[in-house]
Amino acid sequence: MRKLPGIALALFWAATGAFAGPARVVSMNLCTDQLAMLLAAPGQLASVSYIARDKRASAMADTAMAYPVNHGQAEEIYLIKPDLVIAGAYSTRATTDMLQRLGLRVEVFQPANSLQDVRNRIREMGEVLQRQEAAADLLSEFEAQLTDLLPEPEPEPEPGPQPRAALYAANSYTSGPKTLAGQILEAAGLGNIAAELGYERSGKLPLEVLAMAQPDLLVATSPYPRAARSEENLAHPVVRQLMSHAASGQMRDADWVCGTPHVLRAIEKLAQERRHLLEKESLE
């Protein structure tokens, strides 16, 4: 799999072309942090959120170490003197309202719920940063890598059923086809038991229903180092038994949580799991 253009290549794009966008940008959302780091011109991005340095949550934690961080507080962001603030739809509303009242330009990005949304967010970030050419290059690379990862059409006129996967997270949440996680499963060539059970978006999947669905692959979130009651479902004996009978894996949360090109890593890992399942079936 080809590597995505990182910050070094983004800086090269900026250094070799004219630039007239906002000169001092602050991002206060994990997902906008990553898009901005991929697309910003040299010196354009003045600060990212502190979560951007969290390796569990951020796919670009190492890159974020090069930027000053903010904690989403209106006072600290105002003192950075940005000419553009980028926030997420679920960023602290009091902060964004205050910054707007203080006369700062604030652009709010919606979360990505599909692979098409990933494309849209790349384009949107290119627009607000005035980095349309860099965004077009990043989008082209994303499309090329996604095409490489998509399963090849089955040679048989009537292919057999595809392996079935269950997404199972803290608090027993699962994700249907109208979510980014569900579309990651689909792109990897896996069936989604949530779709079979009528879940279109996210919702709680009862443990009994999960057990009766008998997935070929159980994909669970990786637990935090410290125990949390919300993750007790992942340690339930029934879940452990399912993991012993079905193939199992863990989501690398940083690759799944944001609508960025890093979702390709999640697709690649699941596609590998799918191939292993099919190879195992052919040997039985």
C-alpha positions as CSV (number, residue, x, y, z in Angstrom):
1,M,0.0,0.0,0.0
2,R,1.4,3.4,-0.9
3,K,1.9,5.8,1.9
4,L,-0.3,8.9,2.2
5,P,1.4,12.2,1.6
6,G,2.3,13.4,5.1
7,I,3.2,16.8,6.5
8,A,6.5,16.9,4.8
9,L,4.9,16.6,1.4
10,A,2.2,19.1,2.3
11,L,5.0,21.6,3.2
12,F,6.6,20.9,-0.2
13,W,3.3,21.7,-2.0
14,A,3.1,25.0,-0.1
15,A,6.7,26.0,-0.7
16,T,6.4,25.5,-4.4
17,G,3.3,27.5,-5.0
18,A,1.7,30.9,-4.4
19,F,-0.4,31.2,-1.2
20,A,-2.9,33.8,-0.2
21,G,-5.0,32.0,2.4
22,P,-5.6,32.7,6.1
23,A,-2.1,33.2,7.7
24,R,-2.8,32.2,11.3
25,V,-5.1,29.2,11.8
26,V,-6.1,27.5,15.1
27,S,-7.9,24.1,15.1
28,M,-9.7,23.1,18.2
29,N,-11.1,19.7,17.1
30,L,-9.3,16.4,16.7
31,C,-10.6,15.7,13.2
32,T,-10.0,19.2,11.9
33,D,-6.5,19.1,13.5
34,Q,-5.5,16.2,11.3
35,L,-7.0,17.5,8.1
36,A,-5.3,20.9,8.7
37,M,-1.9,19.3,9.4
38,L,-2.2,17.4,6.1
39,L,-3.1,20.5,4.1
40,A,-1.8,23.6,5.8
41,A,1.0,25.7,4.3
42,P,4.2,26.3,6.2
43,G,3.5,28.4,9.3
44,Q,-0.2,28.6,8.5
45,L,-1.3,26.4,11.3
46,A,-0.7,28.1,14.6
47,S,-2.2,25.6,17.1
48,V,-4.0,22.2,17.3
49,S,-6.0,20.7,20.0
50,Y,-4.2,18.9,22.8
51,I,-6.0,15.7,21.8
52,A,-4.0,15.7,18.6
53,R,-1.0,14.5,20.6
54,D,-2.9,11.5,22.1
55,K,-1.7,8.4,20.3
56,R,-4.9,6.5,21.2
57,A,-7.2,9.0,19.6
58,S,-5.0,10.7,17.0
59,A,-3.6,9.1,13.8
60,M,-1.1,12.0,13.6
61,A,0.1,12.2,17.2
62,D,3.8,12.4,16.3
63,T,3.2,15.1,13.7
64,A,1.2,17.1,16.2
65,M,4.2,17.4,18.5
66,A,5.5,20.1,16.2
67,Y,2.6,22.4,16.9
68,P,1.5,24.4,20.0
69,V,-1.6,23.0,21.5
70,N,-4.8,24.5,22.8
71,H,-7.5,23.2,25.2
72,G,-10.5,24.7,23.4
73,Q,-10.8,27.7,25.7
74,A,-11.9,31.0,24.2
75,E,-9.4,33.1,26.1
76,E,-6.4,31.1,25.1
77,I,-7.4,30.9,21.5
78,Y,-8.2,34.6,21.3
79,L,-4.7,35.4,22.6
80,I,-3.1,33.4,19.8
81,K,-4.6,36.1,17.5
82,P,-5.9,33.8,14.8
83,D,-7.5,35.0,11.6
84,L,-9.3,31.7,11.3
85,V,-10.6,29.2,13.9
86,I,-11.6,25.7,12.8
87,A,-14.0,23.8,15.0
88,G,-16.1,20.6,14.9
89,A,-19.9,20.5,15.2
90,Y,-19.5,19.1,18.7
91,S,-16.8,21.5,19.9
92,T,-17.8,23.6,22.9
93,R,-20.5,25.8,21.6
94,A,-19.8,28.5,24.3
95,T,-16.2,28.8,23.0
96,T,-17.2,29.1,19.3
97,D,-20.0,31.6,20.1
98,M,-17.6,33.7,22.2
99,L,-14.9,33.7,19.5
100,Q,-17.5,34.9,17.0
101,R,-18.7,37.7,19.3
102,L,-15.0,38.7,19.6
103,G,-14.9,39.1,15.8
104,L,-13.0,36.0,14.9
105,R,-13.9,33.9,11.8
106,V,-15.0,30.4,12.9
107,E,-15.5,27.6,10.4
108,V,-17.4,24.6,11.8
109,F,-16.9,21.1,10.3
110,Q,-19.6,18.3,10.5
111,P,-18.4,14.8,11.5
112,A,-17.9,12.3,8.7
113,N,-20.5,9.5,8.5
114,S,-19.4,8.0,5.2
115,L,-16.5,7.6,2.9
116,Q,-18.0,10.3,0.7
117,D,-17.9,12.6,3.8
118,V,-14.2,11.9,4.0
119,R,-13.8,13.2,0.4
120,N,-16.1,16.2,1.2
121,R,-14.1,17.1,4.4
122,I,-10.8,17.1,2.4
123,R,-12.3,19.5,-0.1
124,E,-13.8,21.7,2.6
125,M,-10.5,22.0,4.4
126,G,-8.8,22.9,1.2
127,E,-11.3,25.6,0.6
128,V,-11.1,27.2,4.1
129,L,-7.3,27.1,4.1
130,Q,-7.2,28.3,0.5
131,R,-5.2,25.1,-0.3
132,Q,-7.4,23.7,-3.0
133,E,-4.5,22.3,-5.0
134,A,-3.0,20.4,-2.0
135,A,-6.5,19.1,-1.3
136,A,-6.9,17.9,-4.8
137,D,-3.6,16.0,-4.6
138,L,-4.5,14.4,-1.3
139,L,-7.9,13.4,-2.6
140,S,-6.4,11.9,-5.7
141,E,-4.0,9.8,-3.5
142,F,-6.9,8.8,-1.3
143,E,-8.9,7.5,-4.3
144,A,-6.0,5.6,-5.7
145,Q,-5.3,3.8,-2.4
146,L,-9.0,3.1,-1.8
147,T,-9.2,1.5,-5.3
148,D,-6.2,-0.7,-4.5
149,L,-7.8,-1.9,-1.3
150,L,-11.3,-2.7,-2.6
151,P,-11.8,-6.5,-3.0
152,E,-11.5,-7.8,-6.6
153,P,-14.8,-9.0,-8.2
154,E,-15.4,-12.6,-7.5
155,P,-14.7,-14.8,-10.6
156,E,-17.8,-17.0,-10.0
157,P,-21.1,-15.8,-11.4
158,E,-22.7,-16.5,-8.1
159,P,-20.1,-15.9,-5.4
160,G,-20.6,-17.4,-1.9
161,P,-21.6,-15.3,1.1
162,Q,-19.0,-12.8,2.3
163,P,-17.6,-13.1,5.8
164,R,-19.8,-11.5,8.4
165,A,-18.4,-9.1,11.0
166,A,-19.7,-7.5,14.1
167,L,-18.6,-4.1,15.4
168,Y,-18.8,-4.1,19.2
169,A,-17.7,-1.2,21.2
170,A,-17.9,0.1,24.8
171,N,-21.5,0.2,26.2
172,S,-22.4,-2.5,23.7
173,Y,-22.6,-0.1,20.7
174,T,-22.5,-1.3,17.2
175,S,-22.5,0.6,13.8
176,G,-24.7,0.1,10.8
177,P,-24.2,0.9,7.1
178,K,-25.0,4.6,7.4
179,T,-21.9,5.2,9.6
180,L,-18.3,5.7,8.8
181,A,-17.4,2.5,10.7
182,G,-20.0,0.6,8.8
183,Q,-18.7,1.8,5.4
184,I,-15.2,0.8,6.4
185,L,-16.4,-2.7,6.9
186,E,-18.2,-2.7,3.5
187,A,-15.1,-1.3,1.7
188,A,-13.1,-4.2,3.2
189,G,-15.5,-6.7,1.7
190,L,-17.2,-7.7,5.0
191,G,-20.8,-8.2,5.8
192,N,-22.1,-6.3,8.8
193,I,-24.4,-8.1,11.2
194,A,-25.8,-4.7,12.3
195,A,-27.3,-4.3,8.8
196,E,-28.8,-7.8,9.0
197,L,-30.4,-6.8,12.3
198,G,-31.9,-3.5,11.1
199,Y,-29.4,-1.1,12.5
200,E,-28.8,1.7,10.0
201,R,-26.7,3.9,12.3
202,S,-25.3,3.4,15.7
203,G,-27.1,1.7,18.5
204,K,-26.8,-0.7,21.4
205,L,-26.5,-4.4,20.4
206,P,-27.8,-6.7,23.2
207,L,-25.2,-9.3,24.2
208,E,-27.7,-12.1,23.5
209,V,-28.4,-10.9,20.0
210,L,-24.6,-10.7,19.3
211,A,-24.1,-14.2,20.5
212,M,-27.0,-15.6,18.3
213,A,-25.7,-13.7,15.2
214,Q,-22.5,-15.8,15.3
215,P,-20.2,-13.4,13.4
216,D,-17.2,-14.7,11.6
217,L,-15.2,-11.7,12.8
218,L,-15.7,-9.7,16.0
219,V,-14.1,-6.3,15.9
220,A,-14.0,-4.6,19.3
221,T,-12.6,-1.3,20.5
222,S,-9.3,-1.5,22.4
223,P,-9.8,-0.8,26.1
224,Y,-8.2,2.1,28.0
225,P,-5.4,1.1,30.3
226,R,-7.6,2.0,33.3
227,A,-10.8,0.0,33.8
228,A,-14.0,1.7,32.9
229,R,-17.6,0.5,33.6
230,S,-18.5,1.4,30.0
231,E,-16.0,-1.3,28.8
232,E,-17.2,-4.1,31.1
233,N,-19.2,-5.6,28.2
234,L,-15.9,-6.3,26.4
235,A,-14.8,-8.5,29.2
236,H,-18.0,-10.5,29.5
237,P,-17.5,-14.3,29.3
238,V,-19.9,-14.5,26.3
239,V,-17.8,-12.0,24.4
240,R,-14.6,-13.9,25.3
241,Q,-16.2,-17.1,24.1
242,L,-17.2,-15.4,20.8
243,M,-13.6,-14.3,20.4
244,S,-12.4,-17.8,20.9
245,H,-14.7,-19.2,18.2
246,A,-14.6,-16.4,15.7
247,A,-11.7,-14.5,14.4
248,S,-11.3,-11.3,16.4
249,G,-9.5,-8.0,16.2
250,Q,-9.3,-4.6,17.8
251,M,-10.0,-1.3,16.2
252,R,-7.2,1.1,16.3
253,D,-9.4,3.9,17.4
254,A,-7.2,6.6,15.9
255,D,-7.8,5.2,12.4
256,W,-11.6,5.0,12.8
257,V,-12.7,8.1,14.7
258,C,-12.2,10.8,12.1
259,G,-13.1,11.3,8.5
260,T,-9.5,11.6,7.2
261,P,-7.5,9.5,4.7
262,H,-6.2,7.4,7.7
263,V,-9.4,5.4,7.5
264,L,-7.5,3.5,4.7
265,R,-5.4,1.8,7.4
266,A,-8.6,0.4,9.0
267,I,-9.8,-0.8,5.7
268,E,-6.5,-2.4,4.9
269,K,-6.4,-4.3,8.2
270,L,-9.9,-5.6,7.8
271,A,-9.3,-6.6,4.2
272,Q,-6.4,-8.7,5.5
273,E,-8.7,-10.3,8.1
274,R,-11.2,-11.1,5.3
275,R,-8.5,-12.8,3.2
276,H,-7.4,-14.9,6.2
277,L,-11.0,-16.0,6.8
278,L,-11.5,-17.0,3.2
279,E,-8.2,-18.9,3.1
280,K,-9.3,-20.7,6.3
281,E,-12.6,-21.6,4.7
282,S,-10.9,-23.0,1.6
283,L,-8.8,-25.3,3.7
284,E,-11.7,-26.7,5.7
